[in-house]
C-alpha cells in the first residue's frame, strides 16, 4: 500500500530543483578541480599533498552531510537555506585566492619552526588545508540531505526521488568535469573559470530564493507507526557499515584504476579528466537506476529484497573488478589498435576517444553498480514520515568518510605494498564483506545464515586464488608507454607490439610507488639501460646522456664556487653525478617526488659515479615547487631543473612564469638556473611560449642545443653570462668536468660554444609575440598534449637555427679560435654560422 504525503511543491518547481541540483554538482566539481590546483601551488603536487587536499575536501563534504542531516528536518523553508548555502559557496570561492595567500605565510612559518618529519608535515598540511576548505565543502555536503527533505510526494517513490537527486547531482559533476577539463580551463584559465563558477553559484542561490517565495512553508507530517520506524532504525547501523565499506572500495578502485590507466593512457590533464568523467558518469547512471530498482523491490518483495539487491550489487562490483584484472594485459595492445582505427596520429584529439574507450571498458560497468549503493541504502532505512534528511545526511556522511579512508590507504599503503592488482583485490574483498553483512541482516530474523556463510567462503576462496595465482601482469608490457611510443614502430600486430615492448629488454627494476610506476630495463645484447616513469622514458645511458651531462656542466662555466647545488628530479642520477664532480660543491640536494627513484638510480651507478653514496648528497622527498617555497631566499649557487615533460599534469607547474620567479629568488647573486626543455612532440608556438616565459624572468639568458638537437638547455641568471675562452675553460677543468664532457662527445671548449644558439636579446626578438605560460592560463599543460605524436624536433631546431647568432665574447678576439669554431659549425651542418665565423676570423686577422 502506498501512503500519500501532502505535496510540497508543484511539478514545475520540482523540475527547477533538479536543474539547481544538476548545476550545483557541476560547480562543486569545478571548485574541486580549481581549489586542488590552487592549493597544489602552495602544498605541492606530491601524492601526499594531493591526497591531503582531497581528504580535507571530502571530510568537509561528510561533515556537511552529518550536520545538515541533524538540522534539515526542522527547517520550514529549506529552499531559503539551500539558496543561502549556494550564495555562500560562491562568495567563498571568489575570496579563496586571498584566503590561500593568508594561509601560506602561516604554513611557511610553522614549517620553519617545527621542521616536521613526513607524518607531522602531513598532519600540519591537513589542518591548514582543512581550515581553508571546511566551510565551503561542508556547505556542498549539506545540499543533498537538505533537498532530500522535500524530495518525494509518496512513500513508494523514496528510492526514485533520492536516486534521481543523487544521479542528477553526479551527472552535473560529469558536465563540470568536461567543461573544466576540455573547455573552460584551456580557453579561459583559472581566474576566469573561477569567476564563471562564482556567478553560477550566485545565480543558483538567487533562483532558490525566488522559488521559495512561490511555496508555502513546509508543514510537519504525522509520525510513522513506531513498529515500522523501529524496524528501519535497527537497520541504520548495519546499512551504514555496509555503505561505509562500499564508499571505501569506491575510492580504492578509483585510485588503483587511475594508476593503471595512467600507464596506459598517459599522464596528461586530458587523460585524468576523461577517467574522472567516465567514473562519475557511471555512478550517475547507477544512482538513477538504483533508485527505481529499490522502489520496485520494496513494493514487490519488501525490505529483505532491497537488502539482497544491495548485497548482490556489492558482489557484482567485486566480481567485475576481479575479472577485469585478467584483461589488463590487453590494454596496451587495444590502445595501439584503437589508435590506428581512429587515425589518431593525424587527428590529435582522436586520442581522447581512444582514452575514453579504454577508460569506459575498465571503469564504467562497476561504476554503474557503485552508483546504486546510495539509493538502495536510503530505501532500506527510510519510510515516508521518518526524518528523511537525517537518514540521508548520516548515510551520505558515512559513505564519504569511507571514501576518505579508502583514498588515503590506497595511495599510501595499498599501492606501494600490494601494487595495482593487490589494491583492486582488497577493494573487491571489502565489497564481499559488505555483502556478507547485508545478507546476515536480511536473513537474521529467519535464522538462515547459510547465504552469509557462502559469501564468507567465497571471500576465502577468492583470497586463496589470488595469493596462489595472480592474474597475468607483465611489467614491461604494462609500462611500454604506448600512449607515447605507438608511432615509433611499424608492426602493430600483437606479435609486433610484444616484440617492441617486451622481447627486446631485460627488466632490472619495477616499482609501483607513491606517485608513479618506475621501470628500469636493459636492451638485450647491449649495455644500454633506460628508466621510465609510467612508461615514459626519462633517462638513459645513450641518447639522453648528452643532455643529462650538459644540464649540470653548462652552468658550471659561470660559477667559480658552486658551494650549494640543487637538482630537481633524480631519474638516473647522471646529472647529479656530473654536478658532484666539482670539488667546490659542499652540498648537493636532490629533490625527488617519487621515493622509489633512489633505488632505480643505483642501476646507473656505472654512469652516475655512485652519486647517492657521496656524503655531500641528500635526497629530499618532496615536490620541487613546495621545496623551493620552504627554502630561504638566496640559497643556491646552481639549480638544475630536469623534471619530466611539460605535457604531464603536475609537471607542467614547473614550467610556469611564477615557478621560475620563485626559483630565481632562491639563487644566490650570480647564481645560474639550468632548465631542460624538449624540442620533440611540441609545436613551435609551445616551444616559443616556454622560451619567452624563461626570458621574461631572467635578464641574462643563453639557449644551448643538445648534441642530437632533441633537447635544449636554457641558462638564466641575474648577472651577465660572460663567455671567455680562458676563464671558462679553466672553470670546466677546475670543476673536473672534462671527463664527463668527453664521454658525451665534447672534447674541447669550442664544442661547448658551438652548442650555444641564442642569447637573451635574440631570444626576445624571436619570441616577441609568444604568450607566456603562467599558473593562471596553464597554456602548456593544455596545449602540449595535442602535439605528442607530431614529429616536430627538426622543425623546431630549424627555427632556432635560423635565429641563431654567433656567441658574443666567447673567443676573446682570437681569429684562430673563430676558424676552429667555423669548422665545428660546418661539421654540424650549420653552414650559415660557419661562414659568419670565418668572416669574423678574417676581420680580426685584418
Helices and strands as residue ranges (DSSP letters): H 11-43, H 47-71, G 72-74, H 78-114, H 118-148, G 155-157, H 158-178, I 179-184, H 185-213, H 226-265, H 269-301, H 303-324, G 325-330, H 331-341, H 350-359, I 360-364, H 365-381, H 388-409, I 410-414, H 415-443, H 450-468, H 475-478, H 482-485, G 486-488, H 494-498, I 499-503, E 505-512, E 517-523, E 529-533, E 536-540, H 545-553, G 554-558, E 564-568, H 574-579, E 587-591, H 597-601, G 602-604, H 605-608, G 611-613, E 617-620, H 624-630, E 636-641, G 651-655, H 657-665, E 667-678, H 684-697, E 700-705, E 711-717, H 725-734, H 738-742, H 749-754, E 756-759, H 760-766, H 779-783, G 784-787, H 793-803, H 815-827, H 831-845
